[in-house]
């Protein structure tokens, strides 16, 4: 990561967020910002992610997730503090991972 981990946040995004490149968008934006974490689809049609890094970078990342890529439509974004254990779900050796659907 480009900076120390100041915060770890968990988000769930609802709306038209599957089948529109949303996970790829999140991965690209997170790596561009040097943020660690992961993103995955959920069977209920939502997208879930964990972001770790400098507070401003993570907050900016969450703000970007409120819009997503052009074909996406975000109806709701819930967020909360996340744990180190949640962050550890990413693939070993990767800064940011796209995980399997749960």
C-alpha positions in Angstrom: 0.0 0.0 0.0 1.1 3.5 -0.6 0.3 4.6 3.0 -0.2 3.0 6.4 -3.5 1.4 7.2 -5.4 4.0 9.2 -8.9 2.6 8.7 -10.5 -0.6 7.4 -14.1 -0.2 6.1 -16.6 -2.7 4.9 -19.3 -1.8 2.3 -22.3 -3.4 0.7 -23.6 -1.8 -2.5 -27.1 -2.4 -3.8 -28.7 -1.6 -7.1 -27.7 -2.5 -10.7 -24.2 -3.5 -9.6 -23.7 -7.0 -11.1 -23.1 -7.7 -14.8 -22.0 -4.1 -15.4 -18.2 -4.2 -14.6 -18.7 -3.0 -11.0 -16.1 -5.3 -9.5 -13.5 -4.5 -12.1 -14.2 -0.8 -11.5 -13.7 -1.2 -7.8 -10.5 -3.2 -8.3 -9.1 -0.6 -10.7 -10.0 2.4 -8.5 -8.6 0.7 -5.3 -5.3 -0.2 -7.0 -5.0 3.3 -8.4 -5.4 4.7 -4.9 -3.0 2.2 -3.3 -5.8 0.7 -1.2 -5.8 -2.8 0.1 -8.8 -5.1 0.4 -11.2 -7.1 -1.8 -14.5 -7.0 -3.6 -17.0 -9.8 -4.4 -20.5 -10.3 -5.7 -23.2 -11.7 -3.3 -25.9 -14.0 -4.4 -28.5 -11.5 -3.3 -27.4 -9.2 -6.2 -25.3 -6.8 -4.1 -21.6 -6.2 -4.2 -19.5 -6.4 -1.0 -16.0 -4.9 -0.4 -13.4 -4.2 2.2 -11.0 -1.3 1.9 -7.9 -0.6 4.0 -5.5 2.3 3.9 -5.2 6.0 4.7 -8.4 7.5 5.9 -8.8 10.0 3.0 -8.0 7.5 0.3 -10.6 5.0 1.8 -13.2 7.7 2.1 -12.6 8.8 -1.5 -12.9 5.2 -2.6 -16.2 4.7 -0.9 -17.4 7.9 -2.5 -16.4 6.5 -6.0 -18.4 3.4 -5.2 -21.6 5.5 -4.8 -21.5 5.9 -8.5 -19.5 3.0 -10.0 -19.0 2.5 -13.7 -21.3 4.1 -16.3 -23.8 1.2 -16.7 -24.2 0.8 -12.9 -26.9 2.3 -10.8 -26.3 2.4 -7.1 -29.5 2.5 -4.9 -27.8 2.1 -1.5 -24.4 1.9 0.0 -24.1 0.6 3.6 -20.8 0.9 5.4 -19.2 0.0 8.7 -15.9 -0.5 10.4 -14.2 -3.8 9.2 -11.8 -6.1 11.0 -8.4 -7.4 10.3 -9.9 -10.8 9.9 -12.2 -9.5 7.1 -9.2 -7.9 5.4 -7.3 -11.3 5.5 -9.9 -12.8 3.1 -7.9 -11.2 0.2 -5.6 -13.6 -1.8 -2.1 -14.0 -0.3 0.4 -11.6 -1.8 -2.2 -9.4 -3.4 -2.9 -5.8 -2.5 -6.5 -6.0 -3.7 -8.4 -9.2 -4.7 -11.6 -10.0 -6.6 -13.1 -12.9 -4.6 -15.6 -15.6 -5.5 -19.3 -14.9 -5.1 -20.8 -15.8 -1.7 
